[in-house]
Structures are given as C-alpha cells and as structure tokens.
Amino acid sequence: MTDSPPPAWTDDLFRFATPSAFAALVEIAWQANTQDEYYDTCMMQTHYDFMFDLWAIPRPPQGWEDQEGSEFVDVPPEPPFFATPEFVPFGSLGDGTCIGWAVPAPELGGADHPVVLVGPDEPGAVVVGQDTRAGLEFMLSRTLRRWRERPPSRDDRELLDRLVAEVGLRPDPDRELATDAPIPFEVPAGWRHESSADGIGVLAPDDAFTDEGAVVADVPWGKPWALEPVLDDASQLLDAGYPATALLGLRDTFHTSYPYFSELRPLWARAYRDLGRPQLAEDLDLMTPVYERVR
C-alpha cells in the first residue's frame, strides 16, 4: 500500500498565530514524523533536540495512532520557574531553561514577537532575537558551536541544513549572546513600556500607569504580614485605574517572594483583566502547582 501524504497540521499550538519561521520548523518535523494513520509523537517533540525540544506539537489527525498506539494526550507543560504569563515557551533546552516569545500585550496582535531565554536560576528573561527568525538563527549558531567539539549525526546535519535553507537563516558559531540587551518591543503611540524583574516588563497605555510607582517588597518566608503593604497598594492602584503600575509591583514582588504566589495571584489576575488580557489571567492557573510545591 502506498502511504498517503500527511494532512497539513492545524495551527493549534499557541494563543496566537504561529510565526511563519516557527511554522516552517514544525512543518519539517511534521513531515518527518507522520505516516499514513501513524504519528510519532515522541520523535515529533525531540526531533530537534540538537537545538531544543519542542514545547508543543500539533494534534494528530482524527483516528490516527501515536507510536505506541495510545491516544494523544494534550496537557500543557508547567511553565519554567520564574516565568510569568507574558513568556510563551516554544522549546526546552533540557536543563530547566526554556526558549520562547515575550508577549507583554497580546491584545496588540502581531505576526511575530521577540525571542528570549528563561532559566530556573535567574528571574530575568534574556533576549536572543528580535523575532522568531533571529531567535532560531541564534539557537542554530549555538548548535554549530557545540558541534565543533562533538560532530553531529547525519540526520541532525540534514535537519539543520534544511531549516537554514527553507527559512533563509545565516547561523554563525562565533555569535555571542549580549545578555544585557533590552528586548526590542514596539511601543505604540500613547503607550509605555516599563522594565520589571522578569526581564519582560509591562507594556500598556500611558493612562494605565502612575508615575509614583508601586510598593515592592522582599518578603521573608514565614512573615506573611510583610506582604500586606504590597497587596494594599496594588488594590488601591487597581481601584484608581492604574492596573499597569499595580502589575509592576505585584510581579516584582513575586520575583523576590515567589512562595507567596497564591496571595499575589488574585490581584495579579485582576490587573490582567483590567488591562483587557483575560488569557494572561487564565495562564496564572498553570503557575499554581509550581509554587504550591515550594511553600
């Protein structure tokens, strides 16, 4: 029997349209790991492990089996430690570090977004590219640098060469990462971007900020009363119509006092909703199990 060509995968991976450069990567992996009524989910996720493991993969077509004949399970992975909902991961480096997009204002739309690294040891995101294409180019440069010491398999080399050709990338093994570079957000007229401890900051209309700033605290474990000034200030800011400043205070406090995530979460979610970002408020649910374990 002749294998029929696999159907095109559907764009169901993220809360926004998959940027074209990343869609090309997923298409290459899809073609390599699908056959007639057979879907190799394991290889789909790790086929690019020379660069990163895919964080999310397309659903198989209706009625298809995975490599072990079981049903596809679509469970979102837990976010990396210190990551906030403005970080949308698309790959894992295997050491707790993730790569993904920084999307501080999803309501703005946009065909692409800056690419950053978020690790488990430091709270700040590190920019690696102004868009997906530049982010993939950086990751491939990193791969070429590693291959100087350990030559790749022929399959990995072919995958890299195909991605380079189809996306038009120019990786360079000597390219270094500028860890202090700001994330290149586009700030619309009448909007403002202010930095925060997560490295992504808050992007919102000018009138959502107050120039007086927010209360931030480093709350020691076992002293929950020290959090009260932060919560009181955030509540007052929200009541006064300054959700962006409230969000800055809550998120900066989180990065020094993460065991108190559950106490910060209600006002944090309200700040997102007041800014018209309900999806980010919902994404706080994904963070809850991570920080319940550190209490």
Order of alpha helices (4+ residues) and beta strands (2+ residues): alpha-beta-beta-alpha-beta-beta-beta-beta-beta-beta-alpha-alpha-beta-beta-alpha-alpha-alpha-alpha
